[in-house]
Amino acid sequence: MDSFNELVDQYTPMIHKIMHSLHIYRNKEEFYQTALIALWEANNGYNPEKGRFANYAYAFIKGKLLLELTRRHKDETRTIYPKEEFWELVKDQTPDHSLEMNILHSYCQGLSEKETRWVMGAILYDRSIKEIAAQENVSVSAVKQWKLGALKKLRNQDYLDH
């Protein structure tokens, strides 16, 4: 590992020169990391019989950075970011629970108001007992009692399986 750290110290100026020649001015740290990985791969794949390491490392690092630039450019051209005006025209995506609410209210006949609040919170809005307690400003044990009462009454009405 010490030898790679020495290699990094030796080739850092080359990496910065390559990045400058490719006009990399955004996300420099990410590209620098890509270049270090390329230096590591070049060091592992170097064959001394095929020439000097400096030439091999230069070509290898530059090639990896060019591939990364190409990949990022493709990602940017494929991804469309709507303008701010678009978001002003988008319809409100919050769900309309009116139908579900009416159906649930029909099942809640015979339940107390608090038991009905538990049914609506738990079933319609998928809230936990803690969340319902916080919303209603009561203790968790109070909401548990609402739940037990509601379930008991609903089972007696044959709305729930025994």
URDAHU-V88438 format. One record per backbone hydrogen bond with DSSP energy under -1.0 kcal/mol. NH is the residue of the N-H (numbers start at 1). CO is the residue of the C=O. If there is no record, write none. Layout:
nh=NH co=CO
nh=NH co=CO
This chain:
nh=5 co=1
nh=6 co=2
nh=7 co=3
nh=8 co=4
nh=9 co=5
nh=10 co=6
nh=11 co=7
nh=12 co=8
nh=15 co=11
nh=16 co=12
nh=17 co=13
nh=18 co=14
nh=19 co=15
nh=20 co=16
nh=21 co=17
nh=22 co=18
nh=23 co=20
nh=24 co=19
nh=31 co=27
nh=32 co=28
nh=33 co=29
nh=34 co=30
nh=35 co=31
nh=36 co=32
nh=37 co=33
nh=38 co=34
nh=39 co=35
nh=40 co=36
nh=41 co=37
nh=42 co=38
nh=43 co=39
nh=44 co=40
nh=45 co=41
nh=50 co=47
nh=51 co=48
nh=56 co=52
nh=57 co=53
nh=58 co=54
nh=59 co=55
nh=60 co=56
nh=61 co=57
nh=62 co=58
nh=63 co=59
nh=64 co=60
nh=65 co=61
nh=66 co=62
nh=67 co=63
nh=68 co=64
nh=69 co=65
nh=70 co=66
nh=71 co=67
nh=72 co=68
nh=73 co=69
nh=74 co=70
nh=75 co=71
nh=76 co=72
nh=77 co=73
nh=78 co=74
nh=79 co=75
nh=86 co=83
nh=89 co=85
nh=90 co=86
nh=101 co=97
nh=102 co=98
nh=103 co=99
nh=104 co=100
nh=105 co=101
nh=106 co=102
nh=107 co=103
nh=108 co=104
nh=111 co=108
nh=116 co=112
nh=117 co=113
nh=118 co=114
nh=119 co=115
nh=120 co=116
nh=121 co=117
nh=122 co=118
nh=123 co=119
nh=125 co=120
nh=127 co=121
nh=132 co=128
nh=133 co=129
nh=134 co=130
nh=135 co=131
nh=136 co=132
nh=138 co=133
nh=143 co=139
nh=144 co=140
nh=145 co=141
nh=146 co=142
nh=147 co=143
nh=148 co=144
nh=149 co=145
nh=150 co=146
nh=151 co=147
nh=152 co=148
nh=153 co=149
nh=154 co=150
nh=155 co=151
nh=156 co=152
nh=157 co=153
nh=158 co=155
nh=159 co=154
